[in-house]
Amino acid sequence: MKEIRIGLVGLGFMGSTHYRIYSELPGCKVVALADVDPVKRTGDISKVVGNIGSYDNSVPFDFTEVATYDSAQAMIDAGKIDMVDICAPTPFHKQIILAALAKGLDVFSEKPLCRNLAEMQEIADAVKKSDRYFNVGMCIRAWPEYYDAARRFKAGEFGRLYSADFRRLSPTVDGNAWRNWFSDGKLAGGALLDLHLHDCDAIRYFFGRPRAVTSFGVKNVWNRDGAFDQVVTSYDFGDGALVTAQGGWCAPKHVPFEMSFQLICEKATVRMMSEGYKIYWKDGSVETPAVADAKLPTGWHQELNYFVNCVRDRVTPDKYQTLDEIVDSFRMVMAEEESANKHQTVTVAY
């Protein structure tokens, strides 16, 4: 089996998570790393902080067999890799994606891909012109519980949708990253773009394209430059269903992270909440779907394993997403930002 050689860009929370996952997957290896921080290039991730998970970052990574670079471009120019995994801050995604595609490399990029619609169009055009494979870290699509619920909903098992609610509530990420970039609204786009985007995309994944969005948000709790720290959105599909999502990072650091959803449908209520993932059928029975995978327990594991296999086998990676769907989700979240700023409903322009 061919070993896929991976060049990883960025060793913050997501980069270190990806590195650990790749080290557990067969048939791939991180052989190159780019990070602007010379300390991280030694394998020292003791200052890396996240809002979910329980990894021990006091244990350094062994980079004996990993070539390290102070820039993504230097790593790409050096060659000797098959794909690039981009976990750098959002403003650098576009230039790294374009450089990697131009070099003939397959690309996995963390979300959000960029900060505005013009940049998104540049990325989409470059991907469509390339013969390389491209995927985005919209990990909720691959998270076992969300994936199972979406698959079964779209197959009609639960019947007509009455209401759906998605929540992603995090403690503050202020001070968690390189130069505290998450708290710089111009760089990260606030919780709306960096956190809530996951549930906006989940709604696109479950239900398709909404016609319009109505959003309300609060600013300047932790973020600078007027970015939203918390947002609540209602999505109009024109069918009478009530579809909402809330996301944010207003809470202080000691508050637990929450990701949850509930669908109330004609035949069943489907929940992933404190009681776990359960389906409460209208006849009174309760189902606990067996979706856990000990080897690939999270959406991060699922999406990275899938993409590496696609790169190796030269299979188009479209199980969880297409480029057009990802562009749709970005258009949706940009419409949410406009709605929250203008205090009015905004039609989503696809």
HUNOR-V492629 format. One record per run of one state. SS is the DSSP state (h for helix, s for strand, l for the rest). FROM is the first residue (numbers start at 1). LEN is the number of residues. If there is no record, write none. Layout:
ss=[SS & SS]
from=[FROM & FROM]
len=[LEN & LEN]
This chain:
ss=[l & s & l & h & l & s & l & h & l & s & l & h & l & s & l & h & l & s & l & h & l & s & l & h & l & h & l & s & l & h & s & h & l & h & l & s & l & s & l & s & l & s & l & s & l & s & l & s & l & s & l & h & l & h & l & s & l]
from=[1 & 4 & 10 & 13 & 25 & 28 & 35 & 40 & 43 & 67 & 70 & 72 & 79 & 83 & 87 & 90 & 103 & 106 & 110 & 117 & 130 & 134 & 137 & 139 & 142 & 144 & 155 & 161 & 172 & 178 & 184 & 185 & 189 & 190 & 208 & 212 & 220 & 224 & 225 & 228 & 237 & 242 & 252 & 258 & 266 & 268 & 274 & 276 & 282 & 286 & 288 & 299 & 314 & 323 & 343 & 346 & 348]
len=[3 & 6 & 3 & 12 & 3 & 7 & 5 & 3 & 24 & 3 & 2 & 7 & 4 & 4 & 3 & 13 & 3 & 4 & 7 & 13 & 4 & 3 & 2 & 3 & 2 & 11 & 6 & 11 & 6 & 6 & 1 & 4 & 1 & 18 & 4 & 8 & 4 & 1 & 3 & 9 & 5 & 10 & 6 & 8 & 2 & 6 & 2 & 6 & 4 & 2 & 11 & 15 & 9 & 20 & 3 & 2 & 3]
